[in-house]
Amino acid sequence: MNPVASDDIAISEGLCFGYGKQLVLEDVNFSITKGESLCMIGPNGGGKSTLLKLMLGLLEPNEGSLSLFGKSVGEARRQVGYVPQAVRFDPLFPITAIDIVLMGRLDRHRFGFYSRQCRAAAMAALAEVGLQDAAQRPFSDLSGGQRQRVLIARALACEPELLLLDEPTANIDLSVEEQFIETLTQLKGKMTILMVTHDLDLISEIGDSVLCVNHRVHRHSLPLSGETIREIYSGVRRVEHDRRARHHQGDHSACAHD
């Protein structure tokens, strides 16, 4: 594996992945620099969730490579925190907010008990998202926005250097989204963030730039133009968007140059 550049914490080179004969990601090349806040966008079925799973070590590339912190994804797992869209749970099961957050320390506790260090890290994570006073409240009693912040706290409890989020505002009301964005804004700069989202307001508030994922991956600067957004999400224009993006990145294999 090639040594990681001093500021690059994630490098993908020629990555390809498919389910059976269906190729989902093709020749994916990108790097993520320490401290960046990136938003991952693209059409449904374009490979966003698959790329997240590859970065979490849940899937293995068919071809190419993906490294985090200069190591394999599996070796870097402790340095990565993950926030899903939502968590399934039995509302009758008596689990508290602090119990959920402590799950982020599962690989650190021994003999069935959490250490004082683990509990301190969990409380610090809750404080980071402004929910320290809700530590002993049942998870089922919390609002959608509070539950999502608890899930962020769970990811923070493992003390990550890279935070991955999968559409974090998909299951919360607009009335609490502003508070949620404030939480992410406070985290920005403290760690590297990669977030899947379709929320253009969230992109403008949190993102430094955008990774467009549509079988290939292209980086775009912000703000996105209306034309770029239409090309990314329009079925008619996606092929043209891919050709133009590859052209600007120096890949002329899809161009019709004279």
C-alpha positions in Angstrom: 0.0 0.0 0.0 1.3 3.4 -0.9 2.3 5.7 2.0 -0.4 8.3 2.8 0.4 11.9 2.2 0.8 14.0 5.4 -2.6 15.6 5.1 -4.5 12.9 3.2 -6.5 10.6 5.5 -8.4 8.7 2.8 -7.2 7.7 -0.6 -9.1 5.7 -3.2 -7.3 4.6 -6.3 -9.0 2.8 -9.2 -11.7 1.4 -6.9 -14.3 -0.8 -8.4 -17.2 -2.6 -6.8 -20.2 -4.6 -8.0 -22.9 -6.8 -6.7 -22.6 -9.9 -8.8 -22.3 -8.7 -12.4 -23.8 -5.3 -11.7 -21.0 -2.7 -11.4 -21.9 0.0 -8.9 -18.7 1.9 -8.6 -16.1 2.1 -11.4 -12.6 3.5 -11.4 -13.2 5.7 -8.3 -10.3 8.0 -7.5 -10.4 10.6 -4.7 -8.6 11.8 -1.6 -9.9 13.4 1.6 -7.7 15.8 3.5 -7.5 16.0 7.3 -10.0 18.5 8.6 -12.1 18.7 5.5 -15.9 18.7 5.7 -17.2 17.0 2.6 -20.8 16.3 1.4 -21.5 13.3 -0.7 -24.3 13.8 -3.2 -25.7 12.0 -6.2 -28.7 10.2 -7.7 -30.3 7.2 -5.9 -28.5 4.1 -7.0 -25.3 6.0 -7.9 -23.2 4.2 -5.2 -23.2 6.6 -2.2 -24.2 4.0 0.4 -21.9 1.4 -1.2 -19.0 3.8 -0.9 -19.8 4.4 2.7 -19.9 0.6 3.4 -16.5 0.2 1.7 -15.1 3.0 4.0 -16.6 1.2 7.0 -15.0 -2.1 6.0 -18.4 -3.8 5.5 -17.6 -4.5 1.8 -14.3 -5.2 0.0 -13.4 -3.6 -3.3 -13.4 -5.9 -6.4 -10.5 -3.9 -7.8 -8.3 -1.0 -6.8 -7.6 0.1 -3.3 -9.0 2.2 -0.5 -6.9 3.3 2.5 -7.6 5.3 5.6 -4.9 7.0 7.6 -2.3 5.1 5.5 -3.7 1.7 6.6 -6.3 -0.7 5.4 -9.9 0.1 6.2 -10.0 -2.7 8.8 -6.8 -1.5 10.6 -8.2 2.0 10.7 -11.7 1.1 12.1 -11.1 2.5 15.5 -10.4 5.9 14.0 -13.8 6.1 12.2 -17.1 7.0 13.7 -20.4 6.3 11.9 -23.9 7.9 12.2 -26.7 6.0 10.4 -29.9 7.6 9.2 -31.8 6.0 12.1 -31.5 3.1 14.5 -34.1 0.4 14.9 -35.1 -0.3 18.5 -38.0 -1.7 20.6 -39.6 1.3 22.3 -40.5 -0.9 25.2 -36.9 -1.9 25.8 -35.5 0.1 28.8 -32.5 1.7 27.2 -31.3 5.2 28.0 -29.4 7.8 26.0 -26.2 7.0 27.8 -26.6 3.3 27.1 -26.8 4.1 23.4 -23.7 6.3 23.5 -21.7 3.6 25.4 -22.2 1.3 22.4 -19.5 3.4 20.8 -17.1 2.0 23.4 -18.0 -1.7 22.9 -14.5 -2.6 21.6 -12.9 -1.0 24.7 -14.8 -2.5 27.6 -13.8 -5.7 29.3 -15.6 -8.4 31.3 -19.0 -7.0 30.6 -18.4 -3.7 32.4 -17.6 -0.2 31.1 -14.6 1.5 32.7 -14.8 4.9 34.3 -12.8 6.2 31.2 -15.5 4.8 28.9 -18.3 6.4 30.9 -16.4 9.7 31.0 -15.9 9.6 27.2 -19.6 8.8 26.7 -20.7 11.8 28.9 -18.2 14.1 27.1 -19.8 13.0 23.8 -23.3 13.8 25.1 -22.0 17.2 26.3 -20.5 17.8 22.8 -24.0 17.5 21.3 -25.7 19.4 24.2 -27.5 16.4 25.7 -25.6 15.7 28.9 -28.8 16.4 30.9 -30.6 13.7 29.0 -28.1 10.9 29.8 -30.6 8.9 31.9 -33.7 9.6 29.8 -35.2 6.6 28.0 -34.1 6.8 24.3 -37.8 6.2 23.3 -38.8 9.5 25.1 -36.5 11.6 23.0 -37.5 13.6 20.0 -36.3 12.6 16.5 -33.7 15.4 16.6 -32.5 14.4 20.0 -32.2 10.7 19.0 -30.1 11.7 16.0 -27.8 13.8 18.2 -27.5 10.8 20.5 -26.4 8.7 17.5 -23.8 11.4 16.8 -22.6 11.2 20.4 -22.3 7.4 20.1 -20.0 7.9 17.1 -18.0 10.6 19.0 -17.6 8.3 22.0 -15.1 6.2 20.1 -13.0 9.4 19.7 -12.9 9.3 15.9 -10.7 11.2 13.5 -13.1 10.7 10.6 -16.9 11.0 11.1 -19.1 9.4 8.4 -22.8 10.4 8.4 -25.5 8.8 6.2 -28.3 11.4 5.5 -28.5 12.6 9.1 -31.4 14.9 8.5 -33.6 12.4 6.6 -35.7 11.5 9.7 -35.9 14.7 11.6 -38.4 17.5 11.4 -37.5 20.9 9.9 -38.3 22.5 13.3 -35.2 20.7 14.9 -33.0 20.7 11.8 -31.5 24.1 12.6 -30.3 22.8 16.0 -28.9 19.7 14.4 -27.0 21.8 11.8 -25.6 23.9 14.7 -24.3 20.6 16.3 -22.5 19.6 13.1 -21.1 23.2 12.7 -19.5 22.9 16.1 -17.9 19.6 15.1 -16.6 21.0 11.8 -12.8 21.5 12.0 -12.5 19.3 15.1 -12.4 16.2 12.9 -12.8 15.2 9.2 -16.4 14.9 8.2 -17.9 13.0 5.2 -21.7 13.2 5.0 -24.2 11.8 2.5 -27.0 14.2 2.1 -29.6 15.6 -0.4 -30.1 18.7 1.8 -28.8 21.7 -0.1 -29.1 23.9 3.0 -27.0 21.5 5.0 -24.4 21.4 2.2 -24.1 25.1 2.2 -23.7 25.3 6.0 -21.4 22.4 6.5 -19.6 21.5 3.3 -16.2 22.7 2.1 -16.7 20.9 -1.2 -18.8 18.1 -2.6 -18.1 14.6 -3.8 -20.6 13.7 -6.6 -21.1 9.9 -6.7 -22.7 8.4 -9.8 -20.8 5.2 -10.4 -17.7 7.4 -10.6 -16.7 10.1 -8.2 -16.1 13.8 -9.0 -15.3 16.6 -6.7 -17.0 20.0 -7.0 -16.4 23.3 -5.3 -19.1 25.2 -3.6 -21.5 26.8 -4.1 -23.0 24.4 -6.7 -24.6 26.1 -9.7 -28.1 25.3 -10.7 -26.8 23.8 -13.9 -24.5 21.5 -12.0 -27.3 20.3 -9.7 -29.6 19.6 -12.7 -26.8 17.7 -14.4 -26.2 15.6 -11.3 -29.8 14.6 -10.7 -31.3 14.7 -14.2 -31.3 11.3 -15.9 -30.9 12.9 -19.3 -27.9 15.0 -18.3 -25.9 12.6 -16.1 -23.8 11.2 -18.9 -22.8 14.7 -20.1 -22.1 15.7 -16.5 -19.8 12.7 -16.1 -18.0 13.5 -19.4 -17.4 17.1 -18.4 -16.3 16.3 -14.9 -13.8 13.8 -16.1 -12.5 16.3 -18.7 -11.9 18.9 -16.0 -10.0 16.3 -13.9 -7.7 15.4 -16.8 -9.4 12.2 -17.9 -10.2 12.6 -21.6 -11.2 9.0 -22.3 -14.8 9.9 -22.7 -14.1 13.1 -24.8 -14.5 13.4 -28.5 -11.4 15.5 -29.1 -10.2 16.1 -32.6 
